[in-house]
Amino acid sequence: MSPLALVVVAAIGLCALLLELRLRRDLSSAVHAPLWLNVAGLVFAITAVCADLRHLSANLMMVAALGAVLCFAISGITVLRALRNSR
């Protein structure tokens, strides 16, 4: 139930979705994940890990972990919506 475990699960889910998107050959239109949202998620995830390793404020780690999970979730939702609309 660690916040960092949630970040890892969210990142793995997004990576799996992007890999499926890359390997699918039957897509007629190009579907892209929002780059700025993925970069923001990575920054939040790195902040959460650094806050945990350096034993900084627990609130900082929680907020950063939540930000990363939200960014990855919104990015995944955007890709799934684009995939559904392309059919």
C-alpha positions as a LaTeX table, in Angstrom:
\begin{tabular}{lrrr}
\hline
Residue & $x$ (\AA) & $y$ (\AA) & $z$ (\AA) \\
\hline
Met1 & 0.00 & 0.00 & 0.00 \\
Ser2 & 3.01 & 2.26 & $-0.48$ \\
Pro3 & 2.50 & 5.41 & $-2.59$ \\
Leu4 & 5.61 & 4.50 & $-4.56$ \\
Ala5 & 4.11 & 1.10 & $-5.37$ \\
Leu6 & 1.08 & 2.88 & $-6.84$ \\
Val7 & 3.39 & 5.02 & $-8.99$ \\
Val8 & 5.18 & 1.92 & $-10.25$ \\
Val9 & 1.90 & 0.15 & $-11.07$ \\
Ala10 & 0.59 & 3.22 & $-12.90$ \\
Ala11 & 3.83 & 3.59 & $-14.87$ \\
Ile12 & 3.84 & $-0.10$ & $-15.83$ \\
Gly13 & 0.22 & 0.16 & $-16.98$ \\
Leu14 & 0.96 & 3.18 & $-19.13$ \\
Cys15 & 4.06 & 1.51 & $-20.60$ \\
Ala16 & 2.02 & $-1.57$ & $-21.47$ \\
Leu17 & $-0.62$ & 0.57 & $-23.15$ \\
Leu18 & 1.98 & 2.50 & $-25.15$ \\
Leu19 & 3.71 & $-0.74$ & $-26.16$ \\
Glu20 & 0.41 & $-2.18$ & $-27.38$ \\
Leu21 & $-0.18$ & 1.03 & $-29.30$ \\
Arg22 & 3.26 & 0.71 & $-30.91$ \\
Leu23 & 2.81 & $-2.96$ & $-31.86$ \\
Arg24 & $-0.72$ & $-2.72$ & $-33.28$ \\
Arg25 & $-0.70$ & $-2.77$ & $-37.03$ \\
Asp26 & $-4.43$ & $-2.37$ & $-37.67$ \\
Leu27 & $-4.69$ & 1.30 & $-36.66$ \\
Ser28 & $-5.81$ & 3.55 & $-39.50$ \\
Ser29 & $-4.95$ & 6.81 & $-37.76$ \\
Ala30 & $-2.01$ & 7.72 & $-35.60$ \\
Val31 & $-2.79$ & 7.76 & $-31.88$ \\
His32 & $-0.33$ & 9.54 & $-29.64$ \\
Ala33 & $-0.09$ & 9.94 & $-25.90$ \\
Pro34 & 0.27 & 13.55 & $-24.72$ \\
Leu35 & 4.03 & 14.01 & $-24.31$ \\
Trp36 & 3.76 & 16.88 & $-21.83$ \\
Leu37 & 1.54 & 14.81 & $-19.57$ \\
Asn38 & 3.95 & 11.87 & $-19.60$ \\
Val39 & 6.89 & 14.18 & $-18.85$ \\
Ala40 & 4.95 & 15.71 & $-15.95$ \\
Gly41 & 4.20 & 12.21 & $-14.65$ \\
Leu42 & 7.88 & 11.28 & $-14.82$ \\
Val43 & 8.87 & 14.46 & $-12.96$ \\
Phe44 & 6.32 & 13.71 & $-10.25$ \\
Ala45 & 7.49 & 10.08 & $-10.02$ \\
Ile46 & 11.15 & 11.08 & $-9.72$ \\
Thr47 & 10.22 & 13.66 & $-7.09$ \\
Ala48 & 8.35 & 11.03 & $-5.09$ \\
Val49 & 11.27 & 8.59 & $-5.24$ \\
Cys50 & 13.80 & 11.28 & $-4.27$ \\
Ala51 & 11.60 & 12.44 & $-1.40$ \\
Asp52 & 11.40 & 8.89 & $-0.13$ \\
Leu53 & 15.12 & 8.17 & $-0.49$ \\
Arg54 & 16.18 & 11.42 & 1.18 \\
His55 & 13.57 & 11.06 & 3.93 \\
Leu56 & 11.98 & 14.42 & 3.10 \\
Ser57 & 8.45 & 15.37 & 4.06 \\
Ala58 & 5.93 & 12.57 & 3.81 \\
Asn59 & 3.41 & 15.07 & 2.44 \\
Leu60 & 5.75 & 15.91 & $-0.44$ \\
Met61 & 6.10 & 12.24 & $-1.31$ \\
Met62 & 2.34 & 11.66 & $-1.17$ \\
Val63 & 1.53 & 14.69 & $-3.34$ \\
Ala64 & 4.21 & 13.78 & $-5.87$ \\
Ala65 & 3.04 & 10.17 & $-6.01$ \\
Leu66 & $-0.57$ & 11.27 & $-6.48$ \\
Gly67 & 0.48 & 13.69 & $-9.22$ \\
Ala68 & 2.36 & 10.93 & $-11.04$ \\
Val69 & $-0.54$ & 8.50 & $-10.83$ \\
Leu70 & $-2.99$ & 11.15 & $-12.06$ \\
Cys71 & $-0.78$ & 12.14 & $-14.98$ \\
Phe72 & $-0.30$ & 8.51 & $-16.03$ \\
Ala73 & $-4.02$ & 7.80 & $-15.63$ \\
Ile74 & $-5.12$ & 10.81 & $-17.69$ \\
Ser75 & $-2.59$ & 9.93 & $-20.38$ \\
Gly76 & $-3.86$ & 6.35 & $-20.49$ \\
Ile77 & $-7.47$ & 7.50 & $-20.67$ \\
Thr78 & $-6.59$ & 9.83 & $-23.54$ \\
Val79 & $-4.96$ & 7.02 & $-25.50$ \\
Leu80 & $-7.80$ & 4.58 & $-24.84$ \\
Arg81 & $-10.39$ & 7.16 & $-25.90$ \\
Ala82 & $-8.47$ & 7.83 & $-29.12$ \\
Leu83 & $-8.24$ & 4.09 & $-29.80$ \\
Arg84 & $-11.95$ & 3.65 & $-29.25$ \\
Asn85 & $-12.83$ & 6.58 & $-31.50$ \\
Ser86 & $-10.58$ & 5.30 & $-34.30$ \\
Arg87 & $-12.65$ & 2.12 & $-34.69$ \\
\hline
\end{tabular}
